[in-house]
């Protein structure tokens, strides 16, 4: 309380010091109305590399000197709107009974604070990095069913009161009812005061971003004053383009001074920043007709252990030239016409993010192979949002490597269900023939695939295509595809694998089939020819012997013994 009083007194003094000296002209005899000020502060963590925060991370962030503790203590119950990363809330709740006590206490403190609260993008994702890289909508989280462990929500039996004697046989009602396992909706639920507010990183918006942002369900977008083309007489709310998309403008000069003051390491630096901030407020009062409005934001840079955020908020709140108003009231103000000064993201990041988005889109097509596609896509969507986190901005080399890793993992995922390469096949029967095709499923869930065989010639006929195959999780199996050989020869075949929606899976299999159509017929023909040859030889031999007998006449000697045998 002493610190707040000191800050308020200092701010009051600064406000008086900025007033003109000497008698005021008659036209200025009445002091202008206080400038309506709204302050927004993002509540985030510095590590954006993980889709969900671990228990160890949360314990570190919510300990007495942790970054989340410092941030919340500085803004709780002060006239500040808090933009909170939903990943923090979800991660604590997912841990169930294993969540660090400091994390659950921190979540309770956030819930009990009187501040207005609105959600940031999941993992504080960089909104315009995705839209400028080609996304038609701002990526949003999906199901969290893959991450829910029911065992973490089991209730422990009630412990007997130490002052009572335990019975030999517990009553059937002596245990607490089981705790309900949360759903995805339960994990994300929060009593937000404002929803549908997009907060891109400073100076990263182009005109083309607003359409996909609006298509994603956002009703207003925070944009810096340097990112807007508008008259200085306009207030905090603006509308852009023919569609009149709403923009909440953060004042660059005042916000910059606010941030310097919040991170000041000396009192002189803080005093100077506060004076600059109040000068900016006075300038707004002079340029805006009627009651002026100013929107002030803190950036996403982490707060140091030593910071003056709380004192800065108190000073701005106590100044006679300002009147703090809630975010909901500012958003309800009438907008003035404006335009966007395009400030695109760096091209190299956009190029790499475009490859990441293409990989994720390919994954979504691949996921149709699974019995429950969301178990594939939802986890990868969170990984994408973590890669989009604004916390990467100060570690771009690490981000580039993480983007390459995402693409590599995407390729591996899409190859987890595919055909197994095989050598040449041989077929030796007219009917009842099969091609043994091997398929593997390395996913941790069942899949359904469809095999199609395309021969290069009419020597081979494929029946009942495509062949549907159901595979359990983590198995490799051989599938007999029914075929019929029509003639002898070697046939090149192409075997493909697809999902139920026709998405190709893995690489096609190209091999040869050695077709021996009806091998029994040639054998029969050979045997028949041999029998015929024996018969013909016997006939010829008989005829020749009889001719010799006739040619010898009645004077011939004793008959040939061979003839007698005949």
VENMO-V381228 format. One record per residue. N is the residue number from 1. RES is the residue in three letters. SS is DSSP state (a for helix, b for strand, c for the rest). PSI is psi as a letter, one per 40 degrees, with the letter a starting at -180 (999 if undefined). Layout:
n | res | ss | psi
N | RES | SS | PSI
N | RES | SS | PSI
This chain:
n | res | ss | psi
1 | UNK | c | d
2 | UNK | a | d
3 | UNK | a | d
4 | UNK | a | d
5 | UNK | a | d
6 | UNK | a | d
7 | UNK | a | d
8 | UNK | a | d
9 | UNK | a | d
10 | UNK | a | d
11 | UNK | a | d
12 | UNK | a | d
13 | UNK | a | d
14 | UNK | a | d
15 | UNK | a | d
16 | UNK | a | d
17 | UNK | a | d
18 | UNK | c | e
19 | UNK | c | i
20 | UNK | c | i
21 | UNK | c | i
22 | UNK | c | i
23 | UNK | c | h
24 | UNK | c | i
25 | UNK | c | i
26 | UNK | a | d
27 | UNK | a | d
28 | UNK | a | f
29 | UNK | c | d
30 | UNK | c | h
31 | UNK | c | i
32 | UNK | c | i
33 | UNK | c | i
34 | UNK | c | i
35 | UNK | b | h
36 | UNK | b | h
37 | UNK | b | h
38 | UNK | b | h
39 | UNK | b | h
40 | UNK | b | h
41 | UNK | b | h
42 | UNK | b | h
43 | UNK | b | h
44 | UNK | c | i
45 | UNK | c | i
46 | UNK | c | e
47 | UNK | c | h
48 | UNK | c | e
49 | UNK | c | e
50 | UNK | c | i
51 | UNK | c | d
52 | UNK | c | i
53 | UNK | c | h
54 | UNK | c | i
55 | UNK | a | d
56 | UNK | a | d
57 | UNK | a | d
58 | UNK | a | d
59 | UNK | a | d
60 | UNK | a | d
61 | UNK | a | d
62 | UNK | a | e
63 | UNK | c | i
64 | UNK | c | d
65 | UNK | c | e
66 | UNK | c | i
67 | UNK | a | d
68 | UNK | a | d
69 | UNK | a | d
70 | UNK | a | d
71 | UNK | a | d
72 | UNK | a | d
73 | UNK | a | d
74 | UNK | a | d
75 | UNK | a | e
76 | UNK | c | h
77 | UNK | c | e
78 | UNK | c | i
79 | UNK | c | g
80 | UNK | c | h
81 | UNK | b | h
82 | UNK | b | h
83 | UNK | b | h
84 | UNK | b | h
85 | UNK | c | h
86 | UNK | a | d
87 | UNK | a | d
88 | UNK | a | d
89 | UNK | a | d
90 | UNK | a | d
91 | UNK | a | d
92 | UNK | a | d
93 | UNK | a | d
94 | UNK | a | d
95 | UNK | c | e
96 | UNK | a | b
97 | UNK | a | e
98 | UNK | a | e
99 | UNK | c | h
100 | UNK | c | h
101 | UNK | a | d
102 | UNK | a | d
103 | UNK | a | d
104 | UNK | a | d
105 | UNK | a | d
106 | UNK | a | d
107 | UNK | a | d
108 | UNK | a | d
109 | UNK | a | d
110 | UNK | a | d
111 | UNK | a | d
112 | UNK | a | e
113 | UNK | c | i
114 | UNK | c | e
115 | UNK | c | i
116 | UNK | c | i
117 | UNK | b | h
118 | UNK | b | i
119 | UNK | b | h
120 | UNK | c | i
121 | UNK | c | i
122 | UNK | a | h
123 | UNK | a | e
124 | UNK | a | f
125 | UNK | b | i
126 | UNK | c | h
127 | UNK | a | d
128 | UNK | a | e
129 | UNK | a | d
130 | UNK | a | d
131 | UNK | a | d
132 | UNK | a | e
133 | UNK | c | e
134 | UNK | c | e
135 | UNK | c | h
136 | UNK | c | d
137 | UNK | c | i
138 | UNK | c | h
139 | UNK | c | h
140 | UNK | c | i
141 | UNK | c | i
142 | UNK | c | b
143 | UNK | c | i
144 | UNK | c | e
145 | UNK | a | d
146 | UNK | a | d
147 | UNK | a | e
148 | UNK | c | h
149 | UNK | c | h
150 | UNK | a | d
151 | UNK | a | d
152 | UNK | a | e
153 | UNK | a | e
154 | UNK | c | h
155 | UNK | c | i
156 | UNK | c | i
157 | UNK | c | i
158 | UNK | c | h
159 | UNK | c | h
160 | UNK | c | i
161 | UNK | c | h
162 | UNK | c | d
163 | UNK | c | e
164 | UNK | c | i
165 | UNK | c | h
166 | UNK | c | h
167 | UNK | c | i
168 | UNK | c | d
169 | UNK | c | h
170 | UNK | c | i
171 | UNK | c | i
172 | UNK | c | d
173 | UNK | c | f
174 | UNK | c | e
175 | UNK | c | i
176 | UNK | c | i
177 | UNK | c | i
178 | UNK | c | i
179 | UNK | c | h
180 | UNK | c | h
181 | UNK | c | h
182 | UNK | c | i
183 | UNK | c | i
184 | UNK | a | d
185 | UNK | a | d
186 | UNK | a | d
187 | UNK | a | d
188 | UNK | a | e
189 | UNK | c | h
190 | UNK | c | i
191 | UNK | c | g
192 | UNK | c | i
193 | UNK | c | d
194 | UNK | b | h
195 | UNK | c | i
196 | UNK | c | f
197 | UNK | b | h
198 | UNK | b | h
199 | UNK | b | g
200 | UNK | c | i
201 | UNK | c | i
202 | UNK | c | h
203 | UNK | c | f
204 | UNK | c | e
205 | UNK | c | h
206 | UNK | c | i
207 | UNK | c | d
208 | UNK | c | e
209 | UNK | a | d
210 | UNK | a | d
211 | UNK | a | d
212 | UNK | a | d
213 | UNK | a | d
214 | UNK | a | d
215 | UNK | a | e
216 | UNK | c | e
217 | UNK | c | e
218 | UNK | c | h
219 | UNK | c | e
220 | UNK | b | i
221 | UNK | b | h
222 | UNK | b | h
223 | UNK | b | h
224 | UNK | b | i
225 | UNK | a | d
226 | UNK | a | e
227 | UNK | a | e
228 | UNK | b | i
229 | UNK | b | h
230 | UNK | c | i
231 | UNK | c | i
232 | UNK | c | e
233 | UNK | c | e
234 | UNK | c | i
235 | UNK | c | a
236 | UNK | c | d
237 | UNK | b | h
238 | UNK | b | i
239 | UNK | b | i
240 | UNK | b | h
241 | UNK | c | i
242 | UNK | c | d
243 | UNK | c | e
244 | UNK | c | f
245 | UNK | b | h
246 | UNK | b | h
247 | UNK | b | h
248 | UNK | b | h
249 | UNK | b | h
250 | UNK | b | h
251 | UNK | c | h
252 | UNK | a | d
253 | UNK | a | d
254 | UNK | a | d
255 | UNK | a | d
256 | UNK | a | d
257 | UNK | a | d
258 | UNK | a | d
259 | UNK | a | d
260 | UNK | a | d
261 | UNK | a | d
262 | UNK | a | d
263 | UNK | c | e
264 | UNK | c | h
265 | UNK | c | e
266 | UNK | c | i
267 | UNK | a | d
268 | UNK | a | d
269 | UNK | a | d
270 | UNK | a | d
271 | UNK | a | d
272 | UNK | a | d
273 | UNK | a | d
274 | UNK | a | d
275 | UNK | a | d
276 | UNK | a | d
277 | UNK | a | d
278 | UNK | a | d
279 | UNK | a | d
280 | UNK | a | d
281 | UNK | a | d
282 | UNK | a | d
283 | UNK | a | d
284 | UNK | a | d
285 | UNK | a | d
286 | UNK | a | d
287 | UNK | a | d
288 | UNK | c | h
289 | UNK | c | i
290 | UNK | c | a
291 | UNK | c | h
292 | UNK | c | i
293 | UNK | b | i
294 | UNK | b | h
295 | UNK | b | h
296 | UNK | b | h
297 | UNK | b | i
298 | UNK | c | i
299 | UNK | c | a
300 | UNK | c | e
301 | UNK | c | h
302 | UNK | c | i
303 | UNK | c | h
304 | UNK | c | i
305 | UNK | c | d
306 | UNK | c | h
307 | UNK | c | i
308 | UNK | c | f
309 | UNK | a | d
310 | UNK | a | d
311 | UNK | a | d
312 | UNK | a | d
313 | UNK | a | d
314 | UNK | a | d
315 | UNK | a | d
316 | UNK | a | d
317 | UNK | a | d
318 | UNK | a | e
319 | UNK | c | h
320 | UNK | c | e
321 | UNK | c | e
322 | UNK | b | i
323 | UNK | b | h
324 | UNK | b | h
325 | UNK | c | i
326 | UNK | c | i
327 | UNK | a | d
328 | UNK | a | d
329 | UNK | a | d
330 | UNK | a | d
331 | UNK | a | d
332 | UNK | c | e
333 | UNK | c | i
334 | UNK | c | h
335 | UNK | c | i
336 | UNK | b | i
337 | UNK | b | i
338 | UNK | b | i
339 | UNK | b | i
340 | UNK | b | h
341 | UNK | c | h
342 | UNK | c | h
343 | UNK | c | g
344 | UNK | c | i
345 | UNK | c | i
346 | UNK | c | h
347 | UNK | a | d
348 | UNK | a | d
349 | UNK | a | d
350 | UNK | a | d
351 | UNK | a | d
352 | UNK | a | d
353 | UNK | a | d
354 | UNK | a | d
355 | UNK | a | d
356 | UNK | a | d
357 | UNK | a | d
358 | UNK | a | d
359 | UNK | a | d
360 | UNK | a | d
361 | UNK | a | d
362 | UNK | a | d
363 | UNK | a | d
364 | UNK | a | d
365 | UNK | a | d
366 | UNK | a | d
367 | UNK | a | e
368 | UNK | a | e
369 | UNK | a | d
370 | UNK | b | i
371 | UNK | c | d
372 | UNK | c | g
373 | UNK | c | d
374 | UNK | a | d
375 | UNK | a | e
376 | UNK | a | d
377 | UNK | a | d
378 | UNK | a | d
379 | UNK | a | d
380 | UNK | a | d
381 | UNK | a | d
382 | UNK | a | d
383 | UNK | a | d
384 | UNK | a | d
385 | UNK | a | d
386 | UNK | a | d
387 | UNK | a | d
388 | UNK | c | e
389 | UNK | b | h
390 | UNK | a | e
391 | UNK | a | e
392 | UNK | a | e
393 | UNK | a | d
394 | UNK | a | e
395 | UNK | c | f
396 | UNK | a | d
397 | UNK | a | d
398 | UNK | a | d
399 | UNK | a | d
400 | UNK | a | d
401 | UNK | a | d
402 | UNK | a | d
403 | UNK | a | d
404 | UNK | a | d
405 | UNK | a | d
406 | UNK | a | d
407 | UNK | a | d
408 | UNK | a | d
409 | UNK | a | d
410 | UNK | a | d
411 | UNK | a | d
412 | UNK | a | d
413 | UNK | a | d
414 | UNK | a | e
415 | UNK | c | e
416 | UNK | c | e
417 | UNK | b | h
418 | UNK | b | i
419 | UNK | b | i
420 | UNK | c | h
421 | UNK | c | i
422 | UNK | c | i
423 | UNK | c | a
424 | UNK | c | h
425 | UNK | b | i
426 | UNK | b | h
427 | UNK | b | h
428 | UNK | c | f
429 | UNK | c | i
430 | UNK | c | d
431 | UNK | c | i
432 | UNK | c | f
433 | UNK | b | i
434 | UNK | b | i
435 | UNK | b | h
436 | UNK | b | h
437 | UNK | b | h
438 | UNK | b | h
439 | UNK | b | i
440 | UNK | b | i
441 | UNK | b | h
442 | UNK | c | e
443 | UNK | c | i
444 | UNK | c | f
445 | UNK | c | i
446 | UNK | c | i
447 | UNK | b | i
448 | UNK | b | h
449 | UNK | b | i
450 | UNK | b | h
451 | UNK | b | h
452 | UNK | b | h
453 | UNK | b | h
454 | UNK | b | h
455 | UNK | b | i
456 | UNK | c | e
457 | UNK | c | i
458 | UNK | c | e
459 | UNK | c | d
460 | UNK | b | h
461 | UNK | b | h
462 | UNK | b | h
463 | UNK | c | i
464 | UNK | c | f
465 | UNK | c | i
466 | UNK | c | i
467 | UNK | b | h
468 | UNK | b | h
469 | UNK | b | h
470 | UNK | b | h
471 | UNK | b | h
472 | UNK | c | i
473 | UNK | c | h
474 | UNK | c | f
475 | UNK | b | i
476 | UNK | b | h
477 | UNK | b | i
478 | UNK | b | h
479 | UNK | b | h
480 | UNK | b | h
481 | UNK | b | h
482 | UNK | b | h
483 | UNK | b | i
484 | UNK | b | h
485 | UNK | b | h
486 | UNK | c | d
487 | UNK | c | i
488 | UNK | c | i
489 | UNK | b | a
490 | UNK | b | h
491 | UNK | b | h
492 | UNK | b | h
493 | UNK | b | i
494 | UNK | b | h
495 | UNK | b | h
496 | UNK | b | i
497 | UNK | b | h
498 | UNK | b | i
499 | UNK | c | i
500 | UNK | c | d
501 | UNK | c | e
502 | UNK | c | e
503 | UNK | c | h
504 | UNK | b | i
505 | UNK | c | h
506 | UNK | c | a
507 | UNK | c | i
508 | UNK | c | i
509 | UNK | b | h
510 | UNK | b | h
511 | UNK | b | a
512 | UNK | b | i
513 | UNK | b | h
514 | UNK | b | h
515 | UNK | b | h
516 | UNK | c | g
517 | UNK | c | h
518 | UNK | c | g
519 | UNK | a | d
520 | UNK | a | d
521 | UNK | a | d
522 | UNK | a | d
523 | UNK | a | d
524 | UNK | a | d
525 | UNK | a | d
526 | UNK | a | d
527 | UNK | a | d
528 | UNK | a | d
529 | UNK | a | d
530 | UNK | a | d
531 | UNK | a | d
532 | UNK | a | d
533 | UNK | a | d
534 | UNK | a | d
535 | UNK | a | d
536 | UNK | a | d
537 | UNK | a | d
538 | UNK | a | d
539 | UNK | a | d
540 | UNK | a | d
541 | UNK | a | d
542 | UNK | a | d
543 | UNK | a | d
544 | UNK | a | d
545 | UNK | a | d
546 | UNK | a | d
547 | UNK | a | d
548 | UNK | a | d
549 | UNK | a | d
550 | UNK | a | d
551 | UNK | a | d
552 | UNK | a | d
553 | UNK | c | a
554 | UNK | c | d
555 | UNK | c | e
556 | UNK | c | i
557 | UNK | c | a
558 | UNK | c | h
559 | UNK | c | i
560 | UNK | c | h
561 | UNK | a | d
562 | UNK | a | d
563 | UNK | a | d
564 | UNK | a | d
565 | UNK | a | d
566 | UNK | c | 999
